[in-house]
């Protein structure tokens, strides 16, 4: 793709680094920004810089937050004895959109995947195990994607907390095997949370 301006070329190259954005789409976005008043572009740039510099991660659940503790963990109306274990922040958003879950979350930051060099030590598993050991949790709900990596991660955590006297469940398989949680529709995901099953049943039947 030929550019008449090096400034445009640089902006397009940077924009095309975003997931799902190719060079043509990036060019369309850059040209759109050029047509807008300068202050609009300034607002966008400042919002991105501020987000990158000031965003935090909740010290309790590892969710994104504007403060040391996220709004969900601070909410006294949530059931803090039920912890839903998810892969990343997008899954928290997906489950919250269903309006069916009133517990709190624990964001692992990924799934165990040896082929990608991701082991348990790269994830927020130890802090989850520590929560269970403290005795403040009555139920752990595994809500990871129905993939081999997701199942492996579930089973690893299950073995780490197997001696604890708590309920360990997993979302019902209304989510198709191999599907990523964030792409499930809200009704299916909500029902999967409501009709969760004991985790032991999920791997005994496989």
C-alpha positions as CSV (number, residue, x, y, z in Angstrom):
1,X,0.0,0.0,0.0
2,X,1.5,3.3,-1.1
3,X,1.1,6.5,1.0
4,X,1.5,10.1,0.0
5,X,2.3,11.0,3.5
6,X,4.8,9.4,5.9
7,X,2.7,10.7,8.8
8,X,-0.4,8.8,7.5
9,X,1.7,5.7,6.8
10,X,3.0,5.7,10.4
11,X,-0.5,6.2,11.8
12,X,-1.9,3.4,9.7
13,X,1.0,1.0,10.7
14,X,0.3,1.7,14.3
15,X,-3.4,1.3,14.0
16,X,-3.1,-2.0,12.1
17,X,-1.3,-3.5,15.1
18,X,-4.7,-3.8,16.8
19,X,-6.4,-7.2,16.6
20,X,-8.8,-7.5,13.7
21,X,-7.6,-4.3,12.1
22,X,-5.9,-4.7,8.7
23,X,-4.2,-2.0,6.7
24,X,-7.3,-1.0,4.7
25,X,-9.4,-0.7,7.9
26,X,-6.6,1.2,9.6
27,X,-6.4,3.6,6.7
28,X,-10.2,4.1,6.8
29,X,-10.0,4.9,10.6
30,X,-7.1,7.3,10.2
31,X,-8.8,9.2,7.3
32,X,-11.9,9.4,9.5
33,X,-9.9,10.9,12.3
34,X,-8.4,13.5,9.9
35,X,-11.9,14.7,9.0
36,X,-12.9,15.2,12.7
37,X,-12.1,18.4,14.6
38,X,-8.6,18.3,16.1
39,X,-10.0,18.3,19.7
40,X,-11.9,15.0,19.0
41,X,-8.6,13.3,18.1
42,X,-7.0,14.8,21.1
43,X,-9.7,13.4,23.4
44,X,-9.2,10.0,21.9
45,X,-5.4,10.2,22.3
46,X,-5.6,11.5,25.8
47,X,-8.1,8.8,26.9
48,X,-5.8,6.1,25.6
49,X,-2.7,7.5,27.3
50,X,-4.6,8.0,30.6
51,X,-6.0,4.5,30.5
52,X,-2.6,3.0,29.8
53,X,-0.9,5.0,32.6
54,X,-3.5,4.9,35.3
55,X,-5.3,1.5,34.9
56,X,-4.9,-0.9,37.8
57,X,-5.6,-4.5,38.5
58,X,-7.7,-5.4,41.5
59,X,-5.5,-6.8,44.3
60,X,-8.3,-9.2,45.2
61,X,-9.5,-10.7,42.0
62,X,-7.0,-9.4,39.3
63,X,-9.9,-7.7,37.3
64,X,-9.2,-4.3,35.7
65,X,-10.0,-1.4,38.0
66,X,-9.6,2.3,38.5
67,X,-8.7,1.6,42.1
68,X,-6.8,-0.9,44.2
69,X,-10.0,-2.9,44.7
70,X,-12.5,-3.2,41.8
71,X,-16.2,-2.2,42.0
72,X,-17.3,-5.9,42.1
73,X,-15.1,-6.8,45.0
74,X,-16.1,-3.7,46.9
75,X,-19.8,-4.3,46.4
76,X,-21.4,-5.4,49.8
77,X,-24.4,-6.8,47.9
78,X,-22.3,-9.4,46.1
79,X,-21.9,-12.9,47.7
80,X,-18.2,-13.0,48.5
81,X,-18.3,-16.7,49.4
82,X,-19.0,-17.7,45.8
83,X,-16.0,-17.2,43.4
84,X,-16.3,-17.6,39.7
85,X,-12.9,-18.5,38.1
86,X,-12.5,-17.0,34.6
87,X,-9.6,-16.8,32.1
88,X,-9.5,-13.1,31.5
89,X,-11.3,-9.7,31.9
90,X,-13.5,-10.2,28.8
91,X,-15.1,-13.2,30.5
92,X,-16.0,-11.1,33.5
93,X,-17.8,-8.7,31.2
94,X,-19.6,-11.5,29.4
95,X,-20.9,-13.1,32.6
96,X,-21.8,-9.7,34.1
97,X,-23.9,-8.9,31.0
98,X,-26.1,-12.0,31.8
99,X,-27.2,-10.5,35.1
100,X,-27.4,-14.0,36.5
101,X,-24.3,-14.1,38.8
102,X,-24.1,-12.2,42.1
103,X,-20.8,-13.7,43.5
104,X,-17.3,-12.4,42.8
105,X,-14.6,-13.3,40.4
106,X,-11.1,-14.5,40.2
107,X,-9.3,-13.7,36.9
108,X,-6.5,-16.2,36.1
109,X,-5.0,-14.2,33.3
110,X,-4.9,-17.1,30.8
111,X,-5.0,-20.9,30.7
112,X,-2.4,-23.5,31.2
113,X,-0.9,-24.2,27.8
114,X,2.5,-26.0,27.7
115,X,2.7,-25.6,23.9
116,X,2.6,-21.8,24.4
117,X,5.0,-21.9,27.3
118,X,2.2,-21.0,29.8
119,X,2.4,-22.9,33.1
120,X,0.6,-22.5,36.4
121,X,3.3,-20.1,37.7
122,X,2.4,-17.6,34.9
123,X,-1.3,-17.5,36.1
124,X,-3.0,-16.2,39.2
125,X,-3.6,-19.6,40.6
126,X,-1.7,-19.3,43.9
127,X,-3.8,-16.4,45.1
128,X,-7.0,-18.4,44.3
129,X,-5.7,-21.3,46.4
130,X,-4.8,-18.9,49.2
131,X,-8.4,-17.6,49.2
132,X,-9.7,-21.2,49.6
133,X,-7.2,-21.9,52.4
134,X,-8.3,-18.8,54.3
135,X,-11.8,-20.4,54.6
136,X,-13.7,-17.4,53.2
137,X,-14.9,-19.3,50.1
138,X,-17.9,-21.7,50.1
139,X,-18.0,-22.4,46.3
140,X,-15.6,-22.2,43.4
141,X,-17.3,-22.1,39.9
142,X,-15.0,-22.9,37.0
143,X,-16.1,-20.8,34.0
144,X,-13.2,-21.3,31.6
145,X,-13.7,-22.0,27.9
146,X,-14.5,-25.6,27.0
147,X,-11.2,-26.3,25.4
148,X,-8.4,-28.8,26.2
149,X,-6.4,-25.9,27.8
150,X,-9.4,-24.8,29.8
151,X,-10.1,-28.3,31.1
152,X,-6.5,-28.8,32.0
153,X,-6.5,-25.6,34.0
154,X,-9.7,-26.5,35.7
155,X,-8.3,-29.9,36.7
156,X,-5.0,-28.5,37.9
157,X,-6.8,-26.0,40.2
158,X,-9.2,-28.7,41.4
159,X,-6.3,-30.9,42.5
160,X,-4.8,-27.9,44.4
161,X,-8.0,-27.3,46.4
162,X,-9.2,-30.9,46.6
163,X,-8.8,-31.2,50.4
164,X,-10.9,-28.1,51.1
165,X,-14.4,-28.5,52.3
166,X,-16.1,-26.4,49.6
167,X,-18.3,-26.9,46.6
168,X,-16.5,-27.0,43.3
169,X,-18.7,-26.7,40.3
170,X,-18.4,-25.8,36.6
171,X,-20.8,-24.0,34.2
172,X,-23.2,-26.4,32.5
173,X,-22.1,-27.5,29.0
174,X,-24.7,-25.2,27.3
175,X,-21.4,-23.8,26.0
176,X,-20.3,-25.9,23.0
177,X,-17.0,-27.8,23.5
178,X,-14.2,-25.8,22.0
179,X,-16.1,-22.5,22.3
180,X,-14.6,-19.4,23.9
181,X,-16.7,-18.0,26.7
182,X,-16.7,-14.4,25.5
183,X,-18.5,-15.4,22.2
184,X,-21.4,-17.2,23.9
185,X,-24.8,-15.4,23.8
186,X,-26.0,-14.0,27.1
187,X,-29.0,-16.3,27.5
188,X,-26.9,-19.5,27.0
189,X,-24.1,-18.2,29.3
190,X,-26.6,-17.1,31.9
191,X,-28.3,-20.5,32.0
192,X,-24.9,-22.2,32.1
193,X,-24.1,-20.3,35.3
194,X,-27.5,-21.0,36.9
195,X,-27.4,-24.7,36.0
196,X,-23.8,-25.3,37.0
197,X,-22.9,-28.9,37.9
198,X,-20.4,-30.5,40.4
199,X,-17.0,-30.3,38.8
200,X,-16.3,-34.0,39.5
201,X,-19.2,-34.9,37.2
202,X,-17.7,-32.9,34.4
203,X,-14.5,-35.1,34.1
204,X,-16.0,-38.4,35.2
205,X,-18.4,-38.3,32.2
206,X,-15.6,-37.5,29.7
